[in-house]
Amino acid sequence: RDLDGGRPGCIWRVQGGRLAVLVPLDGTGDLNQARTAIETARVNSQARLNGRTLSAGLGRFHAGPMGLRRAFREAEQALTIAQLLFGGDRLADFRDLGVFRLLFPLQGSTELRSFFDETLGALVHYDKKNNTELASTLETFFASRGNLQRTAEALFLHRNTLSYRLGRVEDLTGLDLDDAEDCFRLQLALKIGRIL
C-alpha cells in the first residue's frame, strides 16, 4: 500500500535493480499528480528502511508505448543527474533539471572540457595554487543575482573584499561581469564544472 503513493492503479516493475512505476493520470497529463504519488511512496517506503535513503526519478508525460520508454529514460536521467549534483534522498523531476538536461548527455565530451578550461581554467588553477575561493565567490555572486550586498552577506565578507575578489575573477578569466554574454558564459562554465 505504501508503494502506490495514494494512487491506485500504479504498475510497478523491478528492472536492473531499479523500481519503475507507471502512475495513471486523470487524462490531463498533469505530472504533479505523479510527483505527489511518487514522493508519498518514496517517503512512506523510506520510513521502513531503518535510516537508509531512497531516491526516485520522474520523467515527463509522453503518450504511447514509445512515450513510456522515453519517460523512463528521462526519469533515469533525472535520478542520475540529481544524485551526481545533490546526493540521494530526493525525488528528482526531469522538469527541474534546467540546463543540466542539455549538458548531461554531453558529459565527457572534449568540447565541454575545452569550454570549461577556456572559460574557468585559469581561475580554478589560481584557486588551487593559492588556496582561494574565487570560483565559489563567483557562484554565490550569480546565485545572489549579481547583488553585491547580498553576495557579501552570504559570504560574510566586507563589500570591498568582495569587489576585490570579483576583480580578480575578471582579471583571471578576461571576462566582464557587467557584460550579459560574459556572465552567461561564466555561469554555463560553472554548471559544466559540476558534471565534469
trRosetta pair geometry for C-beta under 8 A, 3 or more apart (Angstrom, degrees):
i j d omega theta_ij theta_ji phi_ij phi_ji
1 4 6.4 -54 -159 21 39 106
2 41 6.1 115 148 -141 66 65
2 44 3.8 -162 -154 127 101 124
2 45 5.3 142 134 -68 127 69
2 48 7.2 -153 -2 -8 177 133
3 10 7.1 -146 130 89 83 142
3 12 6.1 6 151 -76 135 150
3 21 7.7 -158 173 -104 94 128
3 41 5.1 55 -149 -151 35 119
3 44 7.8 -135 -58 85 35 120
3 45 6.4 58 -85 -71 72 121
4 7 5.6 -147 161 63 86 55
4 8 5.9 22 176 -92 148 39
4 9 7.8 98 -151 36 119 41
4 10 4.7 178 -132 21 75 125
4 37 7.2 -57 154 -167 52 108
4 41 6.6 175 59 -89 14 118
5 10 7.0 90 30 -52 96 153
5 23 7.4 -27 55 -114 135 124
5 36 7.0 141 162 119 119 60
5 37 3.3 110 107 -177 134 63
5 38 5.7 -47 -77 -57 161 21
5 39 7.3 93 -138 52 126 45
5 40 4.0 119 -150 69 80 104
5 41 3.6 -66 -63 -34 92 97
5 42 7.9 21 -92 -4 113 65
5 44 7.6 -174 -97 18 56 127
6 36 7.7 -53 61 130 122 98
6 37 6.1 -136 57 -118 79 76
6 40 5.5 -16 4 110 109 162
7 10 5.7 90 93 -47 95 104
7 23 5.9 48 96 -154 151 97
7 24 6.9 -172 160 51 116 80
7 33 7.1 102 -96 164 143 96
7 34 8.0 -56 10 -106 171 48
7 37 4.1 -29 1 -114 129 137
9 24 4.5 -25 114 10 127 137
10 21 5.6 -12 -176 -167 115 102
10 22 6.6 161 -161 78 60 56
10 23 5.4 -15 -111 -103 95 61
10 24 7.0 -131 -80 2 47 82
10 37 7.0 176 -76 160 130 137
10 41 8.0 135 -145 -68 179 152
11 21 7.1 149 77 -158 51 49
11 22 4.2 4 51 47 102 109
12 19 6.4 -20 -162 -170 98 99
12 20 7.3 146 -158 80 47 53
12 21 5.5 -12 -102 -103 70 76
13 19 7.5 148 79 -158 37 53
13 20 4.8 -20 66 62 89 101
13 21 7.9 178 25 -76 66 36
14 17 7.5 12 -180 -109 96 11
14 18 7.2 161 -155 81 59 32
14 19 5.6 -33 -99 -98 68 63
14 20 7.6 168 -97 16 17 77
15 18 5.9 -32 71 66 69 83
15 19 8.0 122 23 -114 69 17
15 20 5.3 6 19 -7 118 122
18 76 7.5 59 147 -105 172 96
20 72 6.1 2 -138 -129 126 114
20 75 7.8 122 -129 84 81 147
21 38 6.5 159 75 -104 145 100
21 41 7.5 136 -103 77 168 163
22 68 7.1 -18 -105 -136 118 114
23 33 7.1 180 140 116 124 90
23 34 4.1 142 78 -121 143 90
23 37 5.1 148 -137 75 138 145
23 38 6.6 -94 -50 -49 145 94
25 28 6.5 -116 156 51 114 65
25 29 6.0 89 122 -93 160 23
25 30 6.3 160 -159 48 120 64
25 31 7.6 -50 -97 -84 135 41
25 33 5.6 131 -125 66 79 137
25 34 6.5 -48 -78 -45 97 102
25 61 6.8 -10 -17 -110 157 134
26 30 7.1 -5 41 34 97 109
26 33 6.7 153 -4 -64 97 169
29 61 4.5 175 -157 103 89 164
30 33 5.3 82 97 -7 96 102
31 34 5.1 -51 -158 40 60 112
31 35 5.8 66 143 -27 79 100
31 58 6.9 122 -179 161 117 124
31 60 6.6 -75 -72 -137 150 52
31 61 5.7 -145 -68 -29 98 102
31 93 7.7 121 140 -150 131 117
31 95 7.2 141 84 -16 154 141
32 35 5.2 -48 -141 36 37 117
32 36 6.3 40 157 -20 66 102
33 36 6.1 -57 -152 35 27 108
33 37 6.4 23 153 -16 63 109
34 37 5.7 -57 -145 39 32 110
34 38 6.0 25 160 -15 68 110
34 58 6.3 142 121 -146 112 121
34 61 7.9 162 -2 -70 146 95
35 38 6.1 -60 -143 40 25 104
35 39 6.1 21 160 -15 63 111
35 58 5.8 30 -96 -128 75 173
35 91 6.8 118 -158 144 79 145
35 93 6.1 2 -111 -93 117 128
36 39 6.0 -58 -142 40 26 107
36 40 6.2 27 158 -20 63 109
37 40 5.9 -58 -149 36 26 111
37 41 6.3 23 155 -15 64 109
38 41 5.7 -54 -145 40 32 110
38 42 6.1 37 153 -24 66 106
38 56 5.2 -171 166 137 113 152
38 58 5.9 174 51 -80 162 112
38 91 6.0 123 111 -131 107 128
39 42 5.5 -51 -143 35 32 115
39 43 6.3 28 159 -16 65 106
39 56 7.5 -153 -84 56 48 137
39 91 4.8 -68 -90 -35 88 154
40 43 6.1 -57 -146 39 27 106
40 44 6.1 23 157 -15 64 112
41 44 5.8 -58 -141 42 28 109
41 45 5.9 24 161 -16 65 112
41 56 7.8 90 82 -74 99 159
42 45 6.1 -60 -144 40 23 106
42 46 6.1 25 157 -23 62 111
42 54 5.4 -172 -163 109 82 113
42 55 7.6 10 -148 -149 131 14
42 56 4.8 -112 -83 -11 130 130
42 91 5.9 -171 14 -71 163 98
43 46 5.7 -54 -143 34 28 113
43 47 6.7 39 154 -30 60 99
44 47 5.9 -48 -159 19 31 116
44 48 7.7 18 149 -9 58 103
45 48 6.0 -64 -166 36 40 107
45 49 6.9 45 142 -34 69 108
45 54 5.8 -116 97 126 106 178
46 49 5.3 -53 -152 20 44 121
46 52 7.4 -137 -149 87 76 66
46 53 6.7 -2 -137 -148 121 36
46 54 4.3 -140 -84 22 96 118
46 89 7.7 89 -132 -133 150 80
49 52 4.0 -92 148 55 117 98
49 53 7.7 -139 100 -13 146 8
49 54 6.2 155 -13 -42 159 112
53 88 4.6 120 115 115 138 119
53 89 3.7 -75 -152 -73 127 92
54 88 7.7 162 78 166 4 114
54 89 7.0 65 46 -110 39 54
55 79 6.0 126 132 -147 115 98
55 82 7.1 176 -166 97 131 121
55 83 6.3 87 149 -77 176 104
55 88 4.5 -110 -45 -155 124 83
55 89 6.2 -57 -72 -32 84 16
55 90 5.7 10 -125 51 90 55
55 91 7.5 171 -162 -83 59 31
55 92 6.7 25 179 -10 106 105
56 75 7.9 -41 166 -171 69 108
56 79 6.9 -91 156 -96 19 114
56 90 7.9 -124 39 110 66 41
56 91 4.9 -14 67 -116 99 73
56 92 7.0 -173 92 25 47 71
57 74 7.8 -176 153 118 113 56
57 75 3.8 126 114 175 101 69
57 76 5.9 149 80 -72 160 18
57 77 7.4 139 -169 54 145 41
57 78 4.2 144 -153 75 101 99
57 79 3.1 -85 -55 -42 123 99
57 80 7.7 9 -83 -5 147 61
57 82 7.3 178 -99 22 89 127
57 91 7.7 163 -89 -165 20 56
57 92 4.8 -23 -109 70 70 102
57 93 7.9 160 -162 -83 52 25
57 94 7.3 63 179 -50 92 84
58 75 5.5 -6 -118 -114 7 93
58 78 6.3 -54 51 78 50 161
58 91 6.4 28 -15 174 115 99
58 92 6.9 -180 20 90 74 50
58 93 4.6 -18 63 -112 116 67
58 94 6.3 -125 95 -1 62 82
58 95 7.9 -38 101 10 105 91
59 62 7.6 -42 135 0 117 106
59 70 7.1 165 170 123 144 61
59 71 3.7 153 97 -171 132 59
59 72 6.2 -84 -4 -42 151 13
59 73 6.9 80 -102 63 145 48
59 74 3.1 110 -129 75 101 107
59 75 3.9 -78 -29 -40 91 78
59 76 7.9 3 -59 8 114 60
59 77 7.9 77 -96 38 96 94
59 78 6.8 -165 -78 -4 57 126
59 94 5.1 41 -125 -14 46 142
60 71 6.2 -125 69 -114 48 83
60 74 5.8 -37 13 116 77 169
60 94 5.7 -94 -31 77 81 132
60 95 6.3 104 -82 -59 96 95
61 67 7.6 10 163 171 50 124
61 71 6.8 13 -117 -99 22 130
62 66 7.4 -83 137 105 124 67
62 67 2.9 -162 122 -156 89 93
62 68 7.1 -143 79 -42 98 28
62 70 4.7 3 39 72 169 121
62 71 5.0 -159 25 -47 102 96
63 67 4.7 137 66 -24 24 166
64 67 4.5 104 57 3 69 108
64 68 7.4 -120 106 -10 42 83
65 68 5.7 -45 -155 23 36 113
65 69 7.1 34 150 -15 62 100
66 69 5.6 -50 -156 34 41 113
66 70 6.4 40 147 -18 68 105
67 70 5.5 -54 -146 38 35 111
67 71 6.1 36 154 -20 68 105
68 71 5.8 -54 -145 37 30 111
68 72 6.3 31 154 -21 64 106
69 72 5.8 -55 -150 35 29 112
69 73 6.5 29 152 -18 64 105
70 73 5.7 -53 -149 36 32 111
70 74 6.4 33 153 -19 65 105
71 74 5.7 -54 -149 37 32 113
71 75 6.4 35 152 -21 65 104
72 75 5.7 -52 -149 34 32 112
72 76 6.5 33 152 -17 64 104
73 76 5.7 -53 -149 37 33 112
73 77 6.2 32 152 -19 66 107
74 77 5.5 -54 -145 38 32 112
74 78 6.2 36 154 -22 66 104
74 94 4.2 -1 166 -90 106 158
75 78 5.7 -50 -146 34 30 113
75 79 6.4 30 154 -18 63 107
75 92 8.0 124 -162 86 57 92
75 94 6.7 -82 -78 -41 40 113
76 79 5.8 -57 -150 37 30 111
76 80 6.2 28 154 -18 66 108
77 80 5.7 -54 -144 38 31 111
77 81 6.1 26 160 -15 66 109
77 94 6.7 59 78 -111 100 103
77 97 7.9 -29 125 -65 97 167
77 101 7.6 78 133 -128 130 70
77 104 6.5 132 -170 107 105 149
78 81 6.1 -59 -144 40 26 106
78 82 6.0 21 160 -16 64 113
78 92 4.1 166 146 128 93 103
78 93 6.1 -94 -162 133 149 7
78 94 4.2 -101 -64 -73 125 64
78 96 7.7 77 -145 50 116 86
78 97 6.0 -129 -117 -52 78 125
79 82 6.0 -58 -141 40 25 108
79 83 6.2 23 160 -17 63 109
79 92 4.9 161 -88 51 44 135
80 83 6.1 -59 -148 37 25 107
80 84 6.4 24 154 -18 62 109
80 104 7.6 122 97 -167 109 140
81 84 5.7 -59 -151 37 31 112
81 85 6.1 10 161 -4 68 114
81 92 7.0 155 67 -173 83 141
81 97 5.7 46 99 -130 152 125
81 100 5.2 128 -170 146 139 130
81 101 7.9 -72 -43 -79 172 49
81 104 5.2 -70 -90 -90 118 148
81 195 7.8 -28 -134 -104 86 118
82 85 6.1 -65 -138 48 28 99
82 86 5.4 -37 -174 40 69 112
82 90 6.0 -125 160 84 133 124
82 92 3.3 -139 -8 -104 153 131
82 97 7.6 -102 -59 -96 84 94
83 86 7.3 -69 -104 60 15 69
83 87 6.5 1 -150 -168 53 15
83 88 5.6 18 -120 -76 94 68
83 92 7.5 -75 -29 -46 70 149
84 194 7.9 116 131 149 101 87
84 195 6.7 53 135 -117 142 75
85 100 7.0 -57 -48 -113 149 159
85 194 5.9 40 -115 159 93 126
85 195 7.6 -32 -72 -76 96 80
86 90 6.5 -10 109 16 129 156
87 90 7.7 99 90 -2 68 116
92 96 7.4 -137 -166 62 55 115
92 97 7.7 48 179 -71 96 98
93 96 4.4 75 74 2 97 109
93 97 7.7 -150 95 -29 56 78
94 97 5.9 -38 -163 -4 41 119
94 101 6.9 79 -176 -102 80 118
97 100 4.5 -104 173 70 94 102
97 101 4.5 114 94 -51 122 86
97 104 7.7 -43 174 -14 139 133
98 101 6.9 177 83 1 24 94
99 102 5.6 -53 -168 38 58 109
99 103 6.0 47 140 -17 82 111
99 188 7.2 -117 166 -118 157 77
99 191 5.8 29 90 155 127 166
100 103 5.4 -60 -133 47 40 107
100 104 5.5 49 168 -37 75 104
100 191 6.8 -133 -73 -178 77 115
100 194 8.0 -59 -101 87 114 123
100 195 7.0 147 -137 -56 95 134
101 104 6.7 -40 -134 20 17 111
102 105 7.4 -67 -174 29 29 100
102 106 7.6 5 146 1 61 116
103 106 5.8 -78 -163 47 43 106
103 107 7.1 73 143 -61 74 75
103 112 7.1 105 -158 -119 90 131
103 191 6.3 -170 -31 130 166 109
103 192 6.1 -145 -149 -97 136 68
103 195 5.9 149 130 27 118 154
104 107 5.5 -11 -162 -31 45 113
104 195 6.2 -136 -100 -139 64 154
106 109 4.6 -53 -178 7 81 133
106 111 7.1 -63 -175 69 124 106
106 112 5.2 138 132 -49 110 127
107 112 7.1 -49 -114 45 29 168
107 195 5.1 -100 -107 152 107 117
107 196 7.6 -170 -148 -94 79 39
108 112 7.6 59 47 47 19 131
109 112 4.8 95 66 4 90 100
109 113 7.1 -161 95 -1 50 87
110 113 5.6 -57 -149 42 38 112
110 114 5.9 41 152 -23 70 107
111 114 5.6 -53 -142 37 30 112
111 115 6.2 32 157 -21 65 105
112 115 5.8 -55 -147 35 29 110
112 116 6.3 28 155 -17 64 107
112 192 5.3 -171 -170 -154 96 121
112 195 7.8 -54 171 85 148 108
112 196 6.9 -173 129 -87 114 97
113 116 5.8 -56 -149 38 29 111
113 117 6.1 26 156 -17 66 110
113 196 6.5 115 -98 -128 77 123
114 117 5.8 -58 -143 40 29 109
114 118 6.0 26 159 -17 66 110
115 118 6.0 -57 -143 39 25 109
115 119 6.1 11 162 -9 63 117
115 188 7.5 -53 150 120 130 112
115 189 6.4 -146 136 -99 88 87
115 192 6.4 164 91 -59 111 178
116 119 6.2 -71 -144 44 23 101
116 120 5.9 -44 -175 43 65 103
116 121 6.9 102 126 -57 65 82
116 189 5.2 139 -120 -152 58 86
116 192 4.7 -141 -76 108 108 127
116 193 5.6 139 -143 -71 126 75
116 196 6.2 -44 -14 -53 174 148
117 120 7.5 -77 -113 61 14 63
117 121 3.8 38 -163 -64 58 129
118 121 6.5 40 -37 1 14 118
119 173 6.6 13 179 -149 55 110
119 175 7.5 19 -153 -33 80 143
119 185 5.7 -156 -125 155 130 99
119 186 6.5 -177 174 -98 118 49
119 188 7.7 -84 -162 79 178 88
119 189 3.8 -137 96 -82 142 153
120 123 4.9 -64 -161 48 67 116
120 124 5.4 66 141 -25 93 103
120 135 6.7 71 -167 -112 124 111
120 173 6.7 -17 -98 -104 49 111
120 186 7.3 107 -71 -139 101 69
120 189 4.6 158 -18 146 115 133
120 190 7.1 122 -68 -71 155 58
120 193 6.5 -48 73 -60 154 132
121 124 6.0 -58 -144 38 27 107
121 125 6.2 26 158 -17 64 110
122 125 5.7 -55 -145 39 30 113
122 126 6.2 34 154 -22 64 107
122 172 4.8 -169 115 178 109 89
122 173 6.7 180 62 -84 111 46
123 126 5.7 -53 -148 35 29 113
123 127 6.5 33 152 -21 63 104
123 134 5.6 -123 -167 100 99 125
123 135 5.7 124 135 -72 114 88
123 138 7.6 10 177 -15 153 148
123 169 6.3 32 -119 -134 130 68
123 172 4.6 119 -82 117 73 134
123 173 5.6 -3 -44 -62 120 93
124 127 5.6 -50 -149 33 33 115
124 128 6.5 29 154 -16 64 105
124 135 6.0 39 -90 -59 70 141
124 193 7.5 -180 -80 -125 138 137
125 128 5.9 -57 -150 38 31 108
125 129 6.1 24 156 -16 66 113
126 129 5.9 -60 -141 41 27 108
126 130 5.8 -12 172 15 66 117
126 132 6.6 -26 133 46 87 125
126 134 6.6 4 94 25 116 142
126 168 7.7 -166 138 163 153 113
126 172 5.5 -83 -7 -123 153 147
127 130 6.8 -78 -134 54 16 85
127 131 7.6 40 174 -128 53 8
127 132 5.0 -108 -124 71 60 78
127 133 6.5 76 -140 -97 111 23
127 134 5.5 -133 -77 33 100 90
127 135 5.5 -48 -50 -2 157 104
128 131 7.8 15 -171 -70 22 44
132 165 8.0 177 177 -128 120 100
132 168 7.9 -68 154 123 159 156
133 136 4.5 -41 -180 46 98 113
133 137 5.7 113 117 -30 82 91
134 137 5.3 -52 -146 35 33 117
134 138 6.4 37 154 -22 65 102
134 165 5.8 -171 -114 -170 77 94
134 168 5.8 -105 -113 101 134 116
134 169 5.4 173 -179 -78 111 85
134 172 7.1 70 134 29 161 150
135 138 5.6 -52 -152 33 32 113
135 139 6.6 34 149 -19 64 102
135 190 7.2 158 -171 -114 92 96
135 193 7.7 -102 -169 124 136 172
136 139 5.4 -45 -147 34 39 115
136 140 6.4 39 153 -17 66 103
137 140 5.9 -57 -151 39 30 109
137 141 6.3 38 149 -25 64 106
137 151 7.7 72 -171 176 73 117
137 155 6.4 33 -117 -103 79 157
137 162 7.2 179 -163 -137 119 73
137 165 4.7 -74 158 146 168 141
137 166 7.1 -133 136 -68 121 67
137 169 7.1 -139 88 -55 112 128
138 141 5.4 -50 -148 31 32 118
138 142 6.6 27 155 -13 64 103
138 166 7.6 128 -92 -113 72 73
138 169 5.3 137 -78 -125 114 148
138 186 6.4 -108 177 169 131 126
138 190 6.8 -156 110 -81 112 133
139 142 6.0 -59 -153 39 31 106
139 143 6.1 30 151 -18 67 109
139 190 5.6 157 -90 -160 91 145
140 143 5.4 -53 -141 40 34 113
140 144 6.1 27 157 -13 66 109
140 151 5.4 120 126 -144 96 86
140 154 5.3 -173 -170 102 121 132
140 155 5.6 118 115 -58 165 107
141 144 6.0 -65 -149 44 25 104
141 146 6.4 38 166 -104 84 42
141 151 4.8 24 -101 -118 59 146
141 162 7.9 145 -87 -172 104 109
141 166 6.5 112 -95 -98 155 114
141 177 7.5 -42 148 -148 146 137
142 145 7.4 37 -177 -82 37 25
142 146 7.1 18 -109 -56 41 67
142 183 7.3 152 -105 -171 104 99
142 186 7.5 -167 -64 108 134 108
142 187 5.4 148 -141 -98 155 101
142 190 7.2 -173 27 32 154 161
143 154 7.6 -167 89 164 115 173
144 147 4.8 -110 148 51 99 87
144 150 4.0 174 -159 102 120 112
144 151 4.3 -158 47 -67 157 75
144 154 6.0 -147 -69 -1 127 142
145 150 7.6 29 44 62 82 147
146 151 7.9 -34 -165 -38 14 129
146 177 7.4 160 -129 167 103 103
146 183 7.6 -23 -79 -132 122 147
147 150 4.1 46 96 22 118 112
147 151 6.2 164 87 -17 61 87
148 151 5.6 -59 -144 39 29 112
148 152 6.1 30 159 -20 66 107
148 159 6.0 65 150 -144 113 101
148 162 6.1 144 -161 110 87 138
148 163 7.1 20 -145 -70 132 84
149 152 5.9 -55 -148 36 27 110
149 153 6.4 25 155 -16 63 108
149 159 6.9 -21 -96 -96 56 118
150 153 5.7 -56 -147 39 31 111
150 154 6.1 32 155 -21 66 107
151 154 5.8 -55 -146 36 29 111
151 155 6.3 7 161 0 65 113
151 157 7.9 -26 126 49 76 117
151 162 5.8 127 108 -153 109 143
152 155 6.2 -71 -145 50 26 97
152 157 4.9 -107 -147 75 71 84
152 158 6.8 -34 -160 147 124 12
152 159 4.8 -47 -83 -86 161 62
152 161 7.6 118 -130 62 100 90
152 162 4.5 -101 -87 -27 89 148
153 156 7.4 24 -172 -75 31 41
155 162 6.8 133 59 -93 137 107
157 161 4.5 -126 -177 83 107 121
157 162 4.8 127 105 -54 133 90
157 165 7.6 -39 -168 -1 165 137
158 161 4.6 94 59 2 83 104
158 162 7.2 -152 92 -5 44 85
159 162 5.5 -53 -149 37 37 114
159 163 6.3 39 152 -21 68 103
160 163 5.6 -50 -146 35 33 113
160 164 6.4 38 152 -22 64 102
161 164 5.6 -52 -152 33 32 114
161 165 6.5 32 151 -18 64 104
162 165 5.7 -54 -150 36 33 111
162 166 6.3 28 155 -15 67 106
163 166 5.9 -55 -144 40 31 108
163 167 6.3 37 153 -23 63 106
164 167 5.6 -56 -153 34 30 115
164 168 6.6 31 150 -20 64 102
165 168 5.6 -53 -154 33 34 112
165 169 6.6 40 147 -23 65 100
166 169 5.3 -42 -151 29 39 118
166 170 6.7 40 150 -17 65 100
166 177 6.0 -38 -179 -8 112 164
167 170 5.7 -52 -152 36 34 110
167 171 6.3 36 150 -20 66 105
168 171 5.5 -52 -145 37 34 114
168 172 6.1 26 159 -15 68 109
169 172 6.2 -62 -144 41 25 104
169 173 6.0 -1 166 3 64 117
169 175 8.0 -50 140 65 84 93
169 177 7.0 59 94 -54 121 123
169 186 8.0 55 167 -136 120 145
170 173 6.4 -68 -134 50 23 94
170 174 7.6 81 174 -93 55 5
170 175 6.3 -117 -132 76 62 53
170 176 6.2 46 -136 -106 115 41
170 177 6.0 -92 -74 -12 108 96
171 174 7.8 12 178 -67 21 46
173 186 6.8 30 -177 -97 166 108
175 179 7.2 -124 -179 56 78 119
175 182 3.9 161 -172 -164 102 116
175 183 7.9 161 153 -58 122 39
175 185 6.5 -144 -124 76 149 124
175 186 6.0 179 101 -55 156 111
176 179 4.1 72 81 0 107 112
176 182 4.9 119 52 36 64 165
177 182 7.0 -105 -77 105 27 120
177 183 6.2 77 -147 -83 52 95
177 186 7.8 -19 -101 11 75 160
179 182 4.0 65 81 14 109 113
179 183 6.6 177 87 -13 55 84
180 183 5.6 -56 -147 37 31 112
180 184 6.4 34 154 -21 65 103
181 184 5.7 -49 -148 33 32 113
181 185 6.5 35 152 -20 63 104
182 185 5.6 -52 -150 35 33 114
182 186 6.4 32 152 -17 65 105
183 186 5.7 -55 -148 38 33 111
183 187 6.2 31 155 -18 67 106
184 187 5.8 -56 -146 38 30 109
184 188 6.2 30 156 -19 65 108
185 188 5.9 -56 -147 37 27 111
185 189 6.3 27 155 -18 63 108
186 189 5.7 -56 -147 37 30 111
186 190 6.4 34 154 -22 64 103
187 190 5.7 -52 -150 32 32 113
187 191 6.6 29 153 -15 64 104
188 191 5.8 -57 -152 37 33 109
188 192 6.3 36 150 -21 67 105
189 192 5.4 -50 -144 36 34 115
189 193 6.4 44 153 -26 64 102
190 193 5.6 -51 -154 29 31 118
190 194 7.2 35 149 -24 59 99
191 194 5.8 -49 -161 22 39 114
191 195 7.5 13 152 -2 65 103
192 195 6.4 -74 -160 44 38 95
192 196 6.3 46 150 -39 74 105
193 196 5.7 -44 -139 16 35 117
